[in-house]
């Protein structure tokens, strides 16, 4: 046990040294070619406490499995397990104890977002990167989720629904790149021995940016989407370096996001804001088809915050959009018809995530 602890400590120390060196190199580069700025947002270096963490990270949606009560009134079983003892942010969220058969509230088991937002240059890029080591006990190869079509909590009173699940959909440790103003997100999901890159635009009913469907900023079925770009095997039991770069150019009209895993680019999406299945030649797993063409967000993506946490993604898109106390919004019959109710027994089946997060670095490049 001591040998394993010492090995991990050496690896983490090396990681922090690498991050610090990156900042030095960036500063040196600025003296000759002032095109790049880089900062280590958080590397959890001791002394570090929960109060330090809470000054840098915000639990804007509560603390989920770490809190006193979950959305469906389930009391979490394991309490607050957040720790910084080994120089990383560690969370033991296994098994998951929070679940909800409504909207996207089942997805967030734990999430924290940076207290600082980072601007995107008009011509340039913004990169978020971090290290993630994840274990996802209780996930099952080939697992299929079951439910019935209909409004929230209507199971089993509807036509049957079922779909296969990636390992990361069952449980994952996640790094997020979030624009709350637009609802646009870029995510890495890391699980036991699989990973996937995800792109999505959340509806206004989730972000709360506006409640007026006539507002140009309103996001409904024609603009929202959640899609898994690529999914692949990874080495288990070791830290992995993940990065996401959003780039735009006003003069040349570009708006792209790139996903990097352990230094290798594994995905690139053009025309951010337009769903994958509405772009020719775009890599796409088929999870999940969009309901509309979306919109080009190049001029709207002015800043992002970093997020991290533990998630599941078991639902059927569009995640019960439009359903409320009086029924579903009749303006969008396709979205209403696609709603699926999934019981808690299918959402919480003993799976969970244990994860280490470290070395959150932000790089801004000016072209």
C-alpha positions as CSV (number, residue, x, y, z in Angstrom):
1,X,0.0,0.0,0.0
2,X,2.8,2.4,0.9
3,X,4.6,1.7,-2.4
4,X,1.4,2.5,-4.4
5,X,0.9,5.7,-2.4
6,X,4.5,6.8,-3.0
7,X,4.2,6.0,-6.8
8,X,1.0,8.1,-7.0
9,X,2.6,11.0,-5.1
10,X,5.6,11.0,-7.5
11,X,3.2,11.0,-10.5
12,X,1.1,13.9,-9.1
13,X,4.3,15.9,-8.2
14,X,5.5,15.4,-11.8
15,X,2.1,16.5,-13.1
16,X,2.2,19.7,-11.1
17,X,5.8,20.4,-12.2
18,X,4.7,20.0,-15.8
19,X,1.8,22.5,-15.3
20,X,4.1,25.0,-13.7
21,X,6.7,24.7,-16.5
22,X,3.9,25.4,-19.0
23,X,3.2,28.7,-17.4
24,X,6.8,29.7,-17.4
25,X,7.1,28.8,-21.1
26,X,4.0,30.7,-21.9
27,X,5.3,33.8,-20.1
28,X,8.7,33.5,-21.9
29,X,6.9,33.2,-25.3
30,X,5.0,36.4,-24.6
31,X,8.2,38.4,-24.5
32,X,8.9,37.6,-28.1
33,X,5.5,36.8,-29.6
34,X,2.7,38.1,-27.4
35,X,0.1,35.8,-28.7
36,X,-0.6,33.4,-25.8
37,X,-1.5,33.6,-22.1
38,X,-1.7,30.6,-19.8
39,X,-2.7,30.2,-16.2
40,X,-3.0,27.2,-13.8
41,X,-6.5,27.8,-12.4
42,X,-6.2,25.1,-9.8
43,X,-3.8,22.3,-9.0
44,X,-4.9,21.6,-5.4
45,X,-1.4,22.0,-4.1
46,X,-1.3,21.8,-0.3
47,X,-2.1,23.4,2.0
48,X,-5.6,23.0,0.6
49,X,-9.0,22.8,2.2
50,X,-12.7,22.7,1.4
51,X,-12.9,26.5,2.0
52,X,-10.1,27.0,-0.6
53,X,-12.0,24.8,-3.0
54,X,-15.3,26.7,-2.5
55,X,-13.6,30.0,-3.2
56,X,-12.6,28.8,-6.6
57,X,-15.5,26.4,-7.5
58,X,-19.2,27.0,-7.3
59,X,-21.9,24.3,-6.8
60,X,-24.5,26.3,-8.8
61,X,-26.9,23.3,-8.9
62,X,-26.3,22.1,-5.4
63,X,-24.1,19.2,-4.4
64,X,-26.2,16.3,-5.5
65,X,-25.0,13.0,-4.0
66,X,-22.9,15.0,-1.5
67,X,-25.9,16.9,-0.1
68,X,-28.8,16.2,2.2
69,X,-31.6,15.5,-0.3
70,X,-31.8,14.5,-3.9
71,X,-34.4,15.8,-6.5
72,X,-36.7,12.8,-6.0
73,X,-36.5,12.9,-2.2
74,X,-33.9,10.2,-1.9
75,X,-31.5,10.7,1.0
76,X,-27.8,10.2,-0.1
77,X,-26.1,7.2,1.5
78,X,-22.5,8.3,1.6
79,X,-22.4,12.0,2.5
80,X,-19.7,14.4,1.6
81,X,-16.6,12.5,0.4
82,X,-14.7,15.3,-1.2
83,X,-11.0,15.2,-0.3
84,X,-7.7,16.9,-1.1
85,X,-5.4,14.7,0.9
86,X,-3.3,13.4,-1.9
87,X,-2.9,16.8,-3.7
88,X,-5.8,16.2,-6.1
89,X,-9.5,16.8,-5.8
90,X,-10.9,13.4,-5.0
91,X,-14.6,12.4,-4.9
92,X,-16.0,9.0,-4.0
93,X,-19.5,9.0,-5.6
94,X,-20.1,5.3,-5.7
95,X,-22.8,4.2,-5.8
96,X,-24.8,7.0,-7.1
97,X,-27.7,7.8,-4.8
98,X,-29.5,10.8,-6.5
99,X,-32.0,10.2,-9.3
100,X,-34.8,12.0,-10.9
101,X,-37.3,11.2,-13.7
102,X,-37.6,14.8,-14.8
103,X,-35.7,17.0,-17.3
104,X,-31.9,16.8,-16.9
105,X,-31.9,16.5,-13.1
106,X,-30.9,12.9,-13.2
107,X,-27.6,13.8,-15.0
108,X,-25.9,15.8,-12.4
109,X,-24.6,13.6,-9.6
110,X,-22.1,16.3,-8.6
111,X,-20.9,19.4,-10.5
112,X,-18.8,22.4,-9.6
113,X,-17.9,25.3,-12.0
114,X,-15.1,27.8,-11.8
115,X,-15.8,31.1,-10.0
116,X,-14.0,32.8,-12.9
117,X,-15.1,33.0,-16.5
118,X,-12.6,33.1,-19.3
119,X,-13.0,35.2,-22.4
120,X,-12.7,33.9,-26.0
121,X,-10.7,36.2,-28.3
122,X,-12.6,37.5,-31.4
123,X,-9.8,35.9,-33.4
124,X,-8.2,33.1,-31.5
125,X,-8.9,30.2,-29.1
126,X,-9.5,29.2,-25.5
127,X,-8.3,25.8,-24.2
128,X,-9.3,24.1,-20.9
129,X,-7.3,21.1,-19.8
130,X,-7.0,18.8,-16.8
131,X,-6.1,15.4,-15.5
132,X,-8.8,12.8,-14.7
133,X,-8.4,9.3,-13.2
134,X,-11.7,7.5,-12.9
135,X,-13.1,4.2,-11.6
136,X,-16.8,3.4,-12.3
137,X,-17.8,0.4,-10.3
138,X,-21.2,-1.1,-11.1
139,X,-21.2,-0.2,-14.7
140,X,-22.1,-3.1,-17.0
141,X,-20.9,-3.9,-20.5
142,X,-23.9,-4.1,-22.9
143,X,-26.3,-2.6,-20.4
144,X,-29.7,-1.5,-21.9
145,X,-31.9,1.1,-20.3
146,X,-35.7,0.6,-20.3
147,X,-38.6,3.0,-20.0
148,X,-41.9,4.0,-21.6
149,X,-42.8,6.9,-23.8
150,X,-44.8,9.6,-22.0
151,X,-44.5,12.4,-19.5
152,X,-42.2,12.4,-16.4
153,X,-43.1,9.8,-13.8
154,X,-45.6,8.0,-16.1
155,X,-43.7,4.7,-16.3
156,X,-45.0,2.0,-17.1
157,X,-48.0,3.6,-18.8
158,X,-46.8,4.0,-22.3
159,X,-45.2,2.3,-25.3
160,X,-41.9,0.6,-24.4
161,X,-38.6,2.2,-24.9
162,X,-35.1,0.7,-24.6
163,X,-31.6,1.8,-25.7
164,X,-28.0,0.4,-25.3
165,X,-25.7,2.5,-23.1
166,X,-22.0,3.4,-23.3
167,X,-20.1,2.8,-20.1
168,X,-19.7,6.6,-19.7
169,X,-23.4,7.1,-19.9
170,X,-23.9,4.9,-16.9
171,X,-21.3,6.7,-14.8
172,X,-18.5,9.1,-15.7
173,X,-16.1,11.7,-14.4
174,X,-16.5,14.8,-16.4
175,X,-14.7,18.0,-17.4
176,X,-17.0,20.7,-18.8
177,X,-16.5,23.8,-20.9
178,X,-19.7,25.8,-20.4
179,X,-21.3,28.9,-21.8
180,X,-24.3,29.6,-19.6
181,X,-25.4,32.6,-21.7
182,X,-26.0,30.4,-24.7
183,X,-26.3,26.9,-23.2
184,X,-23.4,25.6,-25.3
185,X,-21.3,22.9,-23.6
186,X,-18.3,20.8,-24.6
187,X,-17.6,17.8,-22.3
188,X,-15.2,15.0,-21.7
189,X,-16.7,11.8,-20.0
190,X,-14.0,9.5,-18.6
191,X,-15.1,6.1,-17.1
192,X,-13.4,2.9,-16.0
193,X,-11.9,1.9,-19.4
194,X,-13.8,4.0,-21.9
195,X,-14.1,7.7,-22.7
196,X,-16.2,9.9,-25.0
197,X,-16.4,13.5,-26.2
198,X,-19.8,15.2,-26.0
199,X,-21.2,18.4,-27.5
200,X,-24.5,19.9,-26.5
201,X,-26.6,23.0,-26.3
202,X,-29.0,23.1,-23.3
203,X,-32.5,24.6,-23.7
204,X,-33.5,27.8,-21.9
205,X,-35.7,25.8,-19.6
206,X,-32.5,24.5,-18.1
207,X,-30.2,27.5,-18.3
208,X,-32.9,30.1,-17.4
209,X,-31.3,32.6,-19.7
210,X,-34.8,33.7,-20.9
211,X,-38.4,32.4,-20.6
212,X,-39.6,34.3,-23.7
213,X,-39.8,32.1,-26.9
214,X,-39.7,35.3,-29.0
215,X,-36.4,36.3,-27.5
216,X,-33.5,35.7,-30.0
217,X,-31.6,34.1,-27.2
218,X,-34.3,31.5,-26.4
219,X,-33.2,27.9,-27.0
220,X,-35.9,25.3,-27.7
221,X,-36.2,22.1,-29.8
222,X,-35.0,23.7,-33.0
223,X,-31.7,24.8,-31.4
224,X,-30.9,22.4,-28.6
225,X,-29.0,19.2,-29.0
226,X,-26.9,16.6,-27.0
227,X,-24.6,14.4,-29.0
228,X,-21.8,12.0,-28.3
229,X,-19.1,12.6,-31.0
230,X,-16.8,9.7,-30.5
231,X,-16.4,6.9,-27.9
232,X,-13.3,4.7,-27.4
233,X,-11.3,2.4,-25.0
234,X,-8.7,3.8,-22.6
235,X,-6.2,2.4,-20.1
236,X,-7.8,1.8,-16.7
237,X,-6.5,2.9,-13.4
238,X,-4.2,5.8,-14.5
239,X,-4.6,9.5,-14.9
240,X,-5.6,10.8,-18.4
241,X,-5.0,14.3,-19.7
242,X,-8.0,15.8,-21.4
243,X,-8.3,19.1,-23.2
244,X,-10.9,21.1,-25.2
245,X,-10.1,24.0,-27.5
246,X,-12.8,26.3,-28.8
247,X,-11.5,28.5,-31.7
248,X,-13.2,31.3,-33.7
249,X,-12.3,33.9,-36.3
250,X,-14.4,36.8,-37.2
251,X,-12.7,37.5,-40.5
252,X,-12.6,33.9,-41.8
253,X,-15.9,32.8,-40.2
254,X,-14.5,29.8,-38.3
255,X,-16.1,28.4,-35.2
256,X,-14.7,25.0,-34.1
257,X,-14.1,22.9,-31.1
258,X,-11.4,20.2,-30.8
259,X,-11.1,17.5,-28.2
260,X,-7.7,16.1,-27.2
261,X,-7.0,12.9,-25.1
262,X,-3.6,12.2,-23.7
263,X,-2.1,14.7,-26.2
264,X,-3.9,13.3,-29.3
265,X,-6.7,15.1,-31.1
266,X,-9.6,12.7,-31.3
267,X,-12.5,14.9,-32.5
268,X,-13.1,18.2,-34.3
269,X,-16.5,19.8,-34.8
270,X,-17.0,22.8,-37.1
271,X,-19.9,25.3,-37.1
272,X,-20.4,25.1,-33.4
273,X,-24.1,25.4,-32.6
274,X,-25.2,23.3,-35.6
275,X,-25.9,19.7,-34.6
276,X,-23.6,16.9,-35.9
277,X,-26.3,15.2,-37.9
278,X,-27.0,18.5,-39.8
279,X,-23.3,18.7,-41.0
280,X,-22.0,16.7,-43.9
281,X,-19.0,14.5,-43.2
282,X,-19.1,15.0,-39.4
283,X,-18.0,12.2,-37.1
284,X,-20.9,11.1,-35.0
285,X,-21.9,8.0,-32.9
286,X,-25.6,8.5,-33.5
287,X,-26.4,9.3,-29.9
288,X,-28.6,11.4,-30.0
289,X,-30.4,12.7,-33.2
290,X,-31.3,16.4,-33.0
291,X,-34.7,17.9,-33.6
292,X,-33.6,20.9,-35.6
293,X,-30.8,22.6,-37.5
294,X,-29.5,24.7,-34.6
295,X,-27.6,28.0,-35.3
296,X,-24.1,29.2,-35.8
297,X,-22.9,30.6,-32.4
298,X,-19.6,32.1,-33.5
299,X,-20.7,35.7,-32.5
300,X,-22.3,34.6,-29.2
301,X,-19.6,32.5,-27.5
302,X,-17.8,35.3,-25.6
303,X,-16.7,33.3,-22.5
304,X,-16.7,29.9,-20.8
305,X,-16.4,28.5,-17.3
306,X,-14.7,25.2,-16.4
307,X,-16.8,22.5,-14.8
308,X,-16.0,19.1,-13.3
309,X,-18.0,16.4,-11.6
310,X,-19.7,13.0,-11.8
311,X,-22.6,12.4,-14.2
312,X,-24.9,9.8,-15.8
313,X,-26.7,10.2,-19.1
314,X,-29.3,7.4,-19.2
315,X,-32.2,9.4,-20.6
316,X,-33.7,9.7,-24.1
317,X,-33.2,13.1,-25.8
318,X,-34.9,15.6,-25.6
319,X,-34.9,14.7,-21.9
320,X,-38.7,15.4,-21.4
321,X,-38.5,18.9,-22.8
322,X,-41.7,20.8,-22.7
323,X,-43.5,18.8,-20.0
324,X,-45.0,20.6,-17.1
325,X,-47.8,20.5,-14.6
326,X,-50.4,21.1,-17.3
327,X,-49.0,18.8,-20.0
328,X,-46.6,19.4,-22.8
329,X,-46.0,22.5,-25.0
330,X,-48.3,21.9,-28.0
331,X,-46.0,24.1,-30.2
332,X,-43.5,21.3,-30.4
333,X,-45.3,18.0,-30.9
334,X,-42.2,16.1,-32.0
335,X,-40.4,17.0,-28.8
336,X,-43.4,16.0,-26.7
337,X,-43.8,12.7,-28.5
338,X,-40.1,11.8,-27.8
339,X,-40.4,12.2,-24.1
340,X,-39.5,9.0,-22.1
341,X,-40.2,8.1,-18.5
342,X,-37.4,6.0,-16.9
343,X,-37.9,4.6,-13.4
344,X,-35.4,5.1,-10.6
345,X,-34.6,1.4,-10.6
346,X,-33.2,1.8,-14.1
347,X,-31.4,5.0,-13.2
348,X,-29.7,3.8,-10.0
349,X,-28.6,0.2,-10.3
350,X,-25.5,0.2,-8.1
351,X,-23.2,2.1,-10.5
352,X,-21.1,5.1,-9.5
353,X,-17.8,7.0,-10.0
354,X,-14.7,7.5,-8.0
355,X,-12.5,10.2,-9.5
356,X,-9.3,12.3,-9.1
357,X,-9.2,15.7,-10.8
358,X,-6.0,17.8,-11.1
359,X,-4.1,20.4,-13.0
360,X,-6.8,22.7,-14.4
361,X,-5.0,24.9,-16.9
362,X,-6.4,27.6,-19.1
363,X,-4.7,28.8,-22.3
364,X,-5.8,31.8,-24.4
365,X,-4.4,32.2,-27.8
366,X,-4.7,35.4,-29.8
367,X,-4.3,35.2,-33.6
